[in-house]
Amino acid sequence: AGDSKNNPPKGAADFTAQVIVLNHPGQISNGYTPELDCHTAHIACKFAEIKEKCDRRTGKTTEANPKSIK
């Protein structure tokens, strides 16, 4: 978050995010480019690397560096 008048947020070349997939018809792999919504901004972000797949109940890693996720 930032102060839009005195210290506005800056763009980022890359970032690491935890993504929760709720409903997707196919597989997601490196290079996938969804459109992300953040407040009023809409921007395409490319998944450069999927670092791990986690169990949705325990949060524990089930697979490191998976080729894709469903």
C-alpha positions as CSV (number, residue, x, y, z in Angstrom):
1,A,0.0,0.0,0.0
2,G,1.1,3.6,-0.5
3,D,0.1,7.2,-0.2
4,S,-1.1,8.2,-3.7
5,K,-0.1,11.8,-3.2
6,N,3.2,11.7,-1.1
7,N,4.6,8.2,-1.8
8,P,2.7,6.3,-4.6
9,P,3.3,2.6,-5.1
10,K,5.9,1.8,-7.8
11,G,5.6,-0.9,-10.5
12,A,7.5,-4.2,-10.1
13,A,9.4,-6.1,-12.7
14,D,8.6,-9.4,-10.8
15,F,7.2,-10.6,-7.5
16,T,6.5,-13.9,-5.7
17,A,2.9,-14.7,-4.9
18,Q,0.9,-17.4,-3.3
19,V,-1.9,-18.2,-5.7
20,I,-5.1,-20.1,-4.8
21,V,-6.8,-21.6,-7.8
22,L,-10.5,-21.9,-7.2
23,N,-11.9,-22.8,-10.6
24,H,-9.8,-23.3,-13.7
25,P,-10.8,-25.5,-16.7
26,G,-7.3,-26.7,-17.5
27,Q,-3.7,-27.0,-16.4
28,I,-1.6,-24.1,-15.4
29,S,2.1,-24.2,-16.2
30,N,5.1,-21.9,-16.4
31,G,4.4,-19.2,-18.9
32,Y,0.7,-19.0,-18.2
33,T,-0.4,-15.3,-18.3
34,P,-3.7,-14.6,-16.5
35,E,-5.1,-11.1,-16.0
36,L,-4.9,-10.1,-12.3
37,D,-7.2,-7.6,-10.7
38,C,-5.9,-5.4,-7.8
39,H,-8.4,-2.7,-6.7
40,T,-9.2,-0.9,-10.0
41,A,-6.1,-2.1,-11.9
42,H,-6.2,-5.0,-14.4
43,I,-2.8,-6.3,-15.6
44,A,-1.5,-9.5,-17.3
45,C,1.1,-11.3,-15.2
46,K,3.2,-14.2,-16.4
47,F,3.9,-17.2,-14.2
48,A,7.6,-17.5,-14.7
49,E,8.1,-20.3,-12.3
50,I,5.7,-22.5,-10.2
51,K,7.8,-23.1,-7.1
52,E,5.6,-25.6,-5.2
53,K,2.2,-27.3,-5.0
54,C,0.6,-27.3,-1.6
55,D,-2.1,-29.4,0.0
56,R,-5.2,-27.2,0.4
57,R,-6.0,-28.5,3.9
58,T,-2.6,-28.7,5.6
59,G,-0.7,-26.1,3.6
60,K,2.2,-28.5,3.4
61,T,4.2,-28.8,0.2
62,T,3.1,-31.8,-1.9
63,E,5.4,-31.2,-4.9
64,A,8.4,-29.0,-5.5
65,N,8.8,-27.3,-8.9
66,P,5.8,-29.0,-10.5
67,K,5.5,-28.8,-14.3
68,S,1.9,-27.9,-14.0
69,I,-1.0,-27.6,-11.5
70,K,-4.7,-28.4,-12.0
